[in-house]
Structure formats: structure tokens, C-alpha cells
Amino acid sequence: QVQLVESGGGLVQAGGSLRLSCAASGRTFSSYAMGWFRQAPGKEREFVAGISWDVLGTYYSDSVKGRFTISRDNAKNTVYLQMNSVKPEDTAVYYCAASNDLRWSSERFYNLWGQGTQVTVSS
């Protein structure tokens, strides 16, 4: 079983950058696809970005494509979300999640979750 802990959230001005990290425990991290999700107050959860276990595949939602980059370091059991050119609408709680399903590019197949980290973008 993999346990996930997010960090790196905070307050950032519009147009700025922030990097989120998700540290995973457990020796099987490298066999999981990883994803970042977010949920703003009153809104549904959104699948923001995903990355395959072997780094060969990535997914981005249209809302963040070209601004956010997901990456992972399997040696460090960590997945990252680099957020550039942030906007006030990026304000949300960001969650890290893991999937052991080949259909990891679909949000339905994530079954392990972190506690979340708050990101607030001021205008």
C-alpha cells in the first residue's frame, strides 16, 4: 500500500509559480501511475494532470495545459506538479493520488489519496 503526503501549497500572486510535491511511502511507488486533482469550494473535483509509472505517458486537463507540468522521481518516491502562470481560478485544494490501473488517464481509476494541500492565487 502506498501512502501519500502533499506539500508545497500556499499563497501566490497571479502570474507566479508554485511547485507541489507528493511524497509516497512504500516500496511499490514506481509501479503506480500518479495524478494531481483539485477541488475548489462549491465545484466538482477536477483531474488536473497524470503521469504513467514509467514516465512515458502524461495527461493534462485543458485548463492547465501549457502552464502546469507533472513529473516524478521514482528514486525519491515523489511526484511533482510545477504550476506556472497561475490564475485566480487555480485556487483549490490540490490532491495527489495513485492508480495501479492501466486506465490511469481516467480519473475513475485512482484509489489512493493524499490529504491535500491548499493553493490560493491572489489577483
Backbone as JSON, one array per atom type, in Angstrom:
{
  "sequence": "QVQLVESGGGLVQAGGSLRLSCAASGRTFSSYAMGWFRQAPGKEREFVAGISWDVLGTYYSDSVKGRFTISRDNAKNTVYLQMNSVKPEDTAVYYCAASNDLRWSSERFYNLWGQGTQVTVSS",
  "N": [[0.85, -1.19, 0.0], [0.47, 2.23, -0.75], [1.17, 5.3, 0.77], [0.34, 8.74, 0.76], [1.62, 12.05, 0.87], [1.1, 15.38, 0.55], [2.76, 18.51, -0.21], [3.86, 21.95, -0.3], [1.94, 23.75, -1.02], [0.29, 27.0, -0.85], [0.12, 30.61, -0.69], [0.04, 32.53, -3.59], [0.81, 35.01, -6.03], [-1.14, 36.0, -8.87], [0.06, 34.94, -12.0], [2.42, 34.06, -11.02], [4.52, 31.35, -9.78], [4.45, 27.98, -8.52], [5.44, 25.02, -6.83], [4.24, 21.91, -6.27], [4.63, 19.07, -4.19], [4.54, 15.54, -3.77], [5.01, 13.13, -1.56], [5.61, 9.71, -1.37], [5.08, 6.8, 0.52], [6.28, 3.44, 0.89], [7.29, 0.59, -0.98], [6.4, 0.16, -3.51], [5.94, 2.32, -5.11], [6.91, 3.02, -7.66], [5.47, 1.46, -9.37], [3.01, 2.53, -9.69], [0.78, 4.65, -11.44], [0.54, 8.19, -11.25], [-1.35, 10.98, -10.09], [-2.61, 14.37, -10.14], [-5.16, 16.13, -8.59], [-7.76, 18.57, -8.17], [-9.87, 20.56, -6.09], [-12.14, 23.07, -5.86], [-13.98, 25.29, -3.71], [-17.39, 24.52, -3.69], [-17.3, 23.39, -6.17], [-16.91, 20.64, -8.52], [-14.6, 17.92, -8.19], [-11.59, 18.05, -10.04], [-9.64, 16.45, -12.46], [-6.43, 17.11, -12.9], [-3.76, 16.57, -13.79], [-1.78, 13.79, -14.9], [0.53, 11.03, -14.68], [2.27, 8.34, -16.09], [3.53, 5.2, -14.74], [6.01, 4.71, -15.81], [6.83, 7.08, -16.78], [6.42, 7.61, -19.42], [3.99, 8.4, -20.32], [1.72, 11.15, -20.16], [-0.91, 13.2, -18.84], [-3.0, 16.02, -19.21], [-5.38, 18.38, -18.1], [-7.45, 20.53, -20.07], [-7.6, 22.99, -18.89], [-5.19, 23.5, -17.65], [-3.19, 22.9, -19.36], [-0.09, 23.52, -20.86], [0.66, 25.27, -18.9], [1.02, 23.96, -16.46], [3.15, 21.35, -15.22], [3.63, 17.96, -14.81], [5.69, 15.71, -13.05], [7.9, 13.04, -12.06], [9.96, 11.38, -9.65], [11.16, 8.45, -9.32], [13.15, 7.33, -7.8], [13.15, 8.87, -5.56], [10.65, 8.52, -4.66], [8.64, 10.41, -5.24], [6.29, 12.7, -6.59], [5.7, 15.51, -8.64], [4.15, 18.72, -9.15], [4.53, 21.25, -11.18], [3.59, 24.5, -11.25], [2.95, 27.07, -13.3], [2.48, 30.5, -14.35], [0.13, 31.03, -12.88], [-3.38, 31.35, -12.14], [-6.18, 33.13, -10.68], [-8.33, 31.36, -10.76], [-7.14, 28.94, -10.4], [-7.1, 28.45, -7.77], [-7.58, 26.22, -5.17], [-7.99, 23.15, -3.29], [-5.41, 20.91, -3.62], [-4.9, 17.6, -4.55], [-2.98, 14.68, -4.33], [-2.82, 11.57, -6.01], [-2.93, 8.0, -6.52], [-2.74, 5.39, -8.93], [-3.19, 2.02, -9.79], [-3.99, 1.01, -12.13], [-4.2, 0.26, -15.61], [-5.68, 2.07, -16.94], [-5.1, 4.68, -16.15], [-5.25, 7.27, -17.08], [-7.77, 8.06, -16.86], [-9.86, 9.55, -14.52], [-11.39, 7.95, -12.91], [-10.01, 5.77, -12.02], [-8.33, 6.03, -9.87], [-7.28, 5.2, -6.69], [-5.97, 5.64, -4.32], [-5.29, 8.19, -2.03], [-3.99, 11.4, -1.07], [-3.98, 13.83, 1.64], [-4.3, 16.41, 0.82], [-3.39, 19.77, -0.23], [-3.56, 23.23, 0.22], [-3.92, 25.65, -2.29], [-3.75, 28.98, -3.03], [-4.48, 31.59, -5.13], [-3.85, 34.88, -5.59], [-5.31, 37.83, -6.97]],
  "CA": [[0.0, 0.0, 0.0], [1.2, 3.49, -0.84], [0.59, 6.44, 1.47], [0.72, 9.95, 0.05], [1.62, 13.29, 1.64], [1.36, 16.54, -0.3], [3.35, 19.7, 0.38], [4.21, 22.99, -1.26], [0.86, 24.69, -1.26], [0.43, 28.29, -0.21], [-0.44, 31.78, -1.35], [0.89, 33.01, -4.67], [0.15, 36.02, -6.85], [-1.44, 35.63, -10.24], [1.22, 35.05, -12.86], [3.56, 33.46, -10.36], [4.74, 29.91, -9.88], [4.44, 27.2, -7.29], [5.67, 23.61, -7.1], [3.7, 20.97, -5.3], [5.3, 17.77, -4.1], [3.78, 14.47, -3.13], [5.92, 12.07, -1.13], [4.91, 8.44, -1.2], [5.76, 5.74, 1.29], [6.03, 2.12, 0.31], [8.3, 0.21, -1.97], [5.79, -0.1, -4.81], [5.58, 3.6, -5.72], [7.26, 3.08, -9.07], [4.52, 0.67, -10.15], [1.76, 3.26, -9.74], [0.59, 5.93, -12.11], [0.25, 9.22, -10.25], [-2.14, 12.09, -10.61], [-2.96, 15.53, -9.31], [-6.54, 16.55, -8.7], [-8.03, 19.75, -7.36], [-11.28, 20.84, -5.83], [-12.42, 24.4, -5.34], [-15.24, 25.32, -2.96], [-18.61, 24.53, -4.48], [-17.07, 22.82, -7.5], [-16.55, 19.23, -8.56], [-13.18, 17.61, -8.28], [-11.07, 18.07, -11.4], [-8.41, 15.72, -12.73], [-5.58, 18.15, -13.47], [-2.61, 16.02, -14.51], [-1.42, 12.43, -14.55], [1.77, 10.55, -15.28], [2.36, 6.89, -16.0], [4.57, 4.71, -13.83], [7.3, 4.72, -16.49], [7.05, 8.47, -17.22], [6.25, 7.72, -20.86], [2.7, 8.98, -20.64], [1.2, 12.2, -19.29], [-2.24, 13.73, -19.14], [-3.3, 17.35, -18.65], [-6.67, 18.94, -18.44], [-7.33, 21.71, -20.93], [-7.5, 24.2, -18.08], [-3.82, 23.72, -17.17], [-2.23, 22.51, -20.4], [0.81, 24.6, -21.24], [1.04, 26.04, -17.7], [1.42, 23.03, -15.4], [3.93, 20.19, -15.64], [3.74, 16.88, -13.84], [6.9, 14.91, -13.19], [8.09, 12.14, -10.93], [11.3, 10.85, -9.41], [10.89, 7.17, -8.66], [14.21, 7.07, -6.8], [12.79, 9.63, -4.36], [9.23, 8.25, -4.34], [7.98, 11.72, -5.21], [5.72, 13.25, -7.81], [5.67, 16.96, -8.56], [3.32, 19.49, -10.06], [5.05, 22.6, -11.37], [2.48, 25.37, -11.65], [3.43, 28.36, -13.78], [1.45, 31.42, -14.86], [-1.1, 30.66, -12.17], [-4.51, 32.26, -12.24], [-7.07, 33.0, -9.51], [-9.19, 30.17, -10.89], [-6.38, 27.75, -9.97], [-7.28, 28.32, -6.32], [-8.26, 24.97, -4.83], [-7.2, 22.15, -2.58], [-4.81, 20.0, -4.58], [-4.72, 16.26, -4.02], [-2.17, 13.7, -5.03], [-3.5, 10.28, -6.0], [-2.2, 6.92, -7.18], [-3.55, 4.41, -9.64], [-2.49, 0.81, -10.25], [-4.77, 0.55, -13.27], [-3.66, 0.72, -16.89], [-6.52, 3.17, -17.42], [-4.78, 5.76, -15.23], [-5.56, 8.59, -17.64], [-9.15, 8.36, -16.48], [-9.87, 9.85, -13.08], [-12.14, 6.95, -12.17], [-9.19, 4.62, -11.63], [-7.41, 6.4, -8.79], [-7.87, 4.64, -5.48], [-5.19, 6.03, -3.15], [-5.35, 9.64, -1.99], [-3.39, 12.16, 0.0], [-4.89, 14.68, 2.4], [-4.5, 17.67, 0.11], [-2.69, 20.98, 0.14], [-4.3, 24.39, -0.28], [-3.27, 26.63, -3.15], [-4.55, 30.18, -3.17], [-3.88, 32.53, -6.07], [-4.43, 36.21, -5.42], [-5.33, 38.62, -8.21]],
  "C": [[0.89, 1.24, 0.0], [0.45, 4.56, -0.05], [1.18, 7.71, 0.89], [0.6, 11.18, 0.93], [2.01, 14.44, 0.72], [2.01, 17.67, 0.5], [3.58, 20.72, -0.72], [3.11, 23.98, -1.57], [1.11, 26.01, -0.54], [-0.25, 29.38, -1.01], [0.54, 32.29, -2.39], [0.1, 34.05, -5.48], [-0.11, 35.49, -8.26], [-0.23, 35.91, -11.12], [2.47, 34.42, -12.28], [3.61, 31.96, -10.54], [4.74, 29.26, -8.51], [4.73, 25.75, -7.69], [5.12, 22.79, -5.95], [4.49, 19.67, -5.35], [4.37, 16.78, -3.41], [4.76, 13.33, -2.84], [5.13, 10.81, -0.83], [5.75, 7.49, -0.36], [5.45, 4.4, 0.63], [6.96, 1.84, -0.84], [7.73, 0.01, -3.36], [5.42, 1.17, -5.55], [5.81, 3.57, -7.22], [6.32, 2.27, -9.95], [3.16, 1.36, -10.3], [1.84, 4.43, -10.71], [0.18, 6.94, -11.04], [-0.53, 10.36, -10.89], [-2.3, 13.21, -9.61], [-4.4, 15.92, -9.64], [-6.7, 17.84, -7.91], [-9.53, 19.91, -7.18], [-11.41, 22.21, -5.19], [-13.76, 24.37, -4.62], [-16.44, 25.39, -3.9], [-18.48, 23.93, -5.86], [-16.74, 21.34, -7.41], [-15.04, 19.07, -8.63], [-12.77, 17.52, -9.75], [-9.76, 17.31, -11.48], [-7.5, 16.66, -13.51], [-4.46, 17.56, -14.32], [-2.34, 14.6, -14.02], [-0.14, 12.02, -15.25], [1.86, 9.05, -15.06], [3.53, 6.47, -15.12], [5.95, 4.84, -14.46], [7.63, 6.08, -17.1], [6.81, 8.64, -18.72], [4.93, 8.38, -21.25], [2.31, 10.06, -19.65], [-0.18, 12.61, -19.78], [-2.36, 15.1, -18.5], [-4.71, 17.74, -19.03], [-6.45, 20.18, -19.3], [-7.1, 22.98, -20.11], [-6.07, 24.5, -17.63], [-2.76, 23.42, -18.22], [-1.41, 23.71, -20.82], [1.28, 25.43, -20.05], [1.59, 25.14, -16.6], [2.21, 21.88, -16.01], [3.98, 19.18, -14.51], [5.02, 16.1, -14.12], [7.01, 13.99, -11.97], [9.55, 11.71, -10.87], [11.09, 9.56, -8.63], [11.95, 6.82, -7.63], [13.89, 7.77, -5.49], [11.34, 9.4, -3.94], [8.41, 9.54, -4.28], [7.45, 12.08, -6.59], [5.52, 14.74, -7.59], [4.62, 17.53, -9.5], [3.88, 20.91, -10.08], [3.94, 23.45, -11.96], [3.05, 26.72, -12.04], [2.26, 29.2, -14.29], [0.1, 31.14, -14.19], [-2.14, 31.77, -12.26], [-5.38, 32.13, -10.99], [-7.96, 31.77, -9.58], [-8.44, 28.86, -10.6], [-6.49, 27.52, -8.46], [-8.12, 27.1, -6.0], [-7.41, 24.2, -3.83], [-6.71, 21.15, -3.62], [-4.49, 18.68, -3.9], [-3.82, 15.45, -4.94], [-2.89, 12.36, -4.94], [-2.69, 9.27, -6.8], [-3.18, 5.93, -7.81], [-2.69, 3.22, -10.03], [-3.23, 0.18, -11.43], [-4.16, 1.09, -14.57], [-4.47, 1.88, -17.46], [-6.34, 4.42, -16.57], [-5.12, 7.13, -15.79], [-7.02, 8.97, -17.42], [-9.22, 8.5, -14.98], [-10.57, 8.78, -12.26], [-11.25, 5.86, -11.56], [-8.11, 4.98, -10.63], [-8.03, 5.97, -7.47], [-7.08, 4.92, -4.21], [-5.04, 7.54, -3.18], [-4.57, 10.22, -0.83], [-4.43, 13.05, 0.66], [-5.14, 16.03, 1.75], [-3.66, 18.8, 0.65], [-3.38, 22.15, -0.53], [-3.4, 25.27, -1.14], [-4.23, 27.79, -3.33], [-3.81, 31.17, -4.07], [-4.6, 33.86, -5.93], [-4.32, 37.0, -6.72], [-4.65, 39.97, -8.01]]
}
